[in-house]
């Protein structure tokens, strides 16, 4: 009877180790994926900041205000509350 108990314990240990190994691989993959997505978001945000600065300094320097749309990459220059110049910045 005790040899049967030892065999069951050994099988359970092997199954548990395989399950834990699979969970470790999934967890590691998830962490790498989250860091990759975060890095991409940071790169996109940095690019948008550079383009917005280009809109403010290079394109709309002679106007009262500006607006840079990050979705369309459109730079609007305002004078007296009206759009007087638009430019797409890439």
C-alpha positions as a Python dict, from the first residue, in 0.01 Angstrom:
ca = {
    (1, 'X'): (0, 0, 0),
    (2, 'X'): (279, 245, 77),
    (3, 'X'): (444, 189, -263),
    (4, 'X'): (117, 290, -434),
    (5, 'X'): (108, 606, -223),
    (6, 'X'): (467, 691, -321),
    (7, 'X'): (390, 640, -693),
    (8, 'X'): (85, 867, -672),
    (9, 'X'): (289, 1131, -491),
    (10, 'X'): (561, 1116, -759),
    (11, 'X'): (302, 1154, -1036),
    (12, 'X'): (138, 1446, -860),
    (13, 'X'): (474, 1614, -817),
    (14, 'X'): (550, 1579, -1189),
    (15, 'X'): (209, 1715, -1291),
    (16, 'X'): (241, 2008, -1049),
    (17, 'X'): (589, 2094, -1178),
    (18, 'X'): (466, 2091, -1541),
    (19, 'X'): (171, 2315, -1451),
    (20, 'X'): (393, 2558, -1263),
    (21, 'X'): (640, 2568, -1552),
    (22, 'X'): (362, 2653, -1800),
    (23, 'X'): (233, 2925, -1565),
    (24, 'X'): (587, 3068, -1538),
    (25, 'X'): (621, 3081, -1917),
    (26, 'X'): (280, 3253, -1954),
    (27, 'X'): (361, 3505, -1680),
    (28, 'X'): (698, 3589, -1832),
    (29, 'X'): (541, 3632, -2177),
    (30, 'X'): (275, 3862, -2032),
    (31, 'X'): (533, 4079, -1853),
    (32, 'X'): (747, 4112, -2167),
    (33, 'X'): (438, 4202, -2372),
    (34, 'X'): (329, 4470, -2122),
    (35, 'X'): (678, 4627, -2120),
    (36, 'X'): (683, 4622, -2502),
    (37, 'X'): (343, 4796, -2523),
    (38, 'X'): (452, 5052, -2265),
    (39, 'X'): (772, 5125, -2457),
    (40, 'X'): (573, 5176, -2778),
    (41, 'X'): (340, 5422, -2602),
    (42, 'X'): (637, 5618, -2469),
    (43, 'X'): (789, 5637, -2818),
    (44, 'X'): (459, 5760, -2967),
    (45, 'X'): (422, 6022, -2693),
    (46, 'X'): (780, 6146, -2743),
    (47, 'X'): (721, 6177, -3119),
    (48, 'X'): (401, 6374, -3057),
    (49, 'X'): (582, 6610, -2819),
    (50, 'X'): (853, 6674, -3079),
    (51, 'X'): (593, 6742, -3349),
    (52, 'X'): (394, 6971, -3118),
    (53, 'X'): (710, 7170, -3042),
    (54, 'X'): (778, 7195, -3415),
    (55, 'X'): (424, 7327, -3461),
    (56, 'X'): (465, 7586, -3185),
    (57, 'X'): (819, 7703, -3266),
    (58, 'X'): (865, 7660, -3642),
    (59, 'X'): (516, 7688, -3788),
    (60, 'X'): (314, 7915, -3557),
    (61, 'X'): (583, 8138, -3410),
    (62, 'X'): (431, 8455, -3557),
    (63, 'X'): (75, 8383, -3443),
    (64, 'X'): (-113, 8428, -3113),
    (65, 'X'): (-181, 8062, -3041),
    (66, 'X'): (-158, 7716, -3189),
    (67, 'X'): (-326, 7377, -3164),
    (68, 'X'): (-163, 7048, -3262),
    (69, 'X'): (-387, 6746, -3320),
    (70, 'X'): (-198, 6423, -3251),
    (71, 'X'): (-444, 6207, -3446),
    (72, 'X'): (-434, 6397, -3776),
    (73, 'X'): (-93, 6565, -3725),
    (74, 'X'): (-258, 6894, -3814),
    (75, 'X'): (-108, 7217, -3682),
    (76, 'X'): (-355, 7509, -3658),
    (77, 'X'): (-228, 7864, -3606),
    (78, 'X'): (-463, 8121, -3453),
    (79, 'X'): (-469, 8498, -3470),
    (80, 'X'): (-745, 8692, -3293),
    (81, 'X'): (-926, 8366, -3214),
    (82, 'X'): (-952, 8249, -3576),
    (83, 'X'): (-757, 7986, -3767),
    (84, 'X'): (-538, 8168, -4017),
    (85, 'X'): (-296, 7891, -4113),
    (86, 'X'): (-300, 7509, -4113),
    (87, 'X'): (-22, 7266, -4191),
    (88, 'X'): (13, 6891, -4171),
    (89, 'X'): (332, 6795, -3987),
    (90, 'X'): (483, 6451, -4035),
}
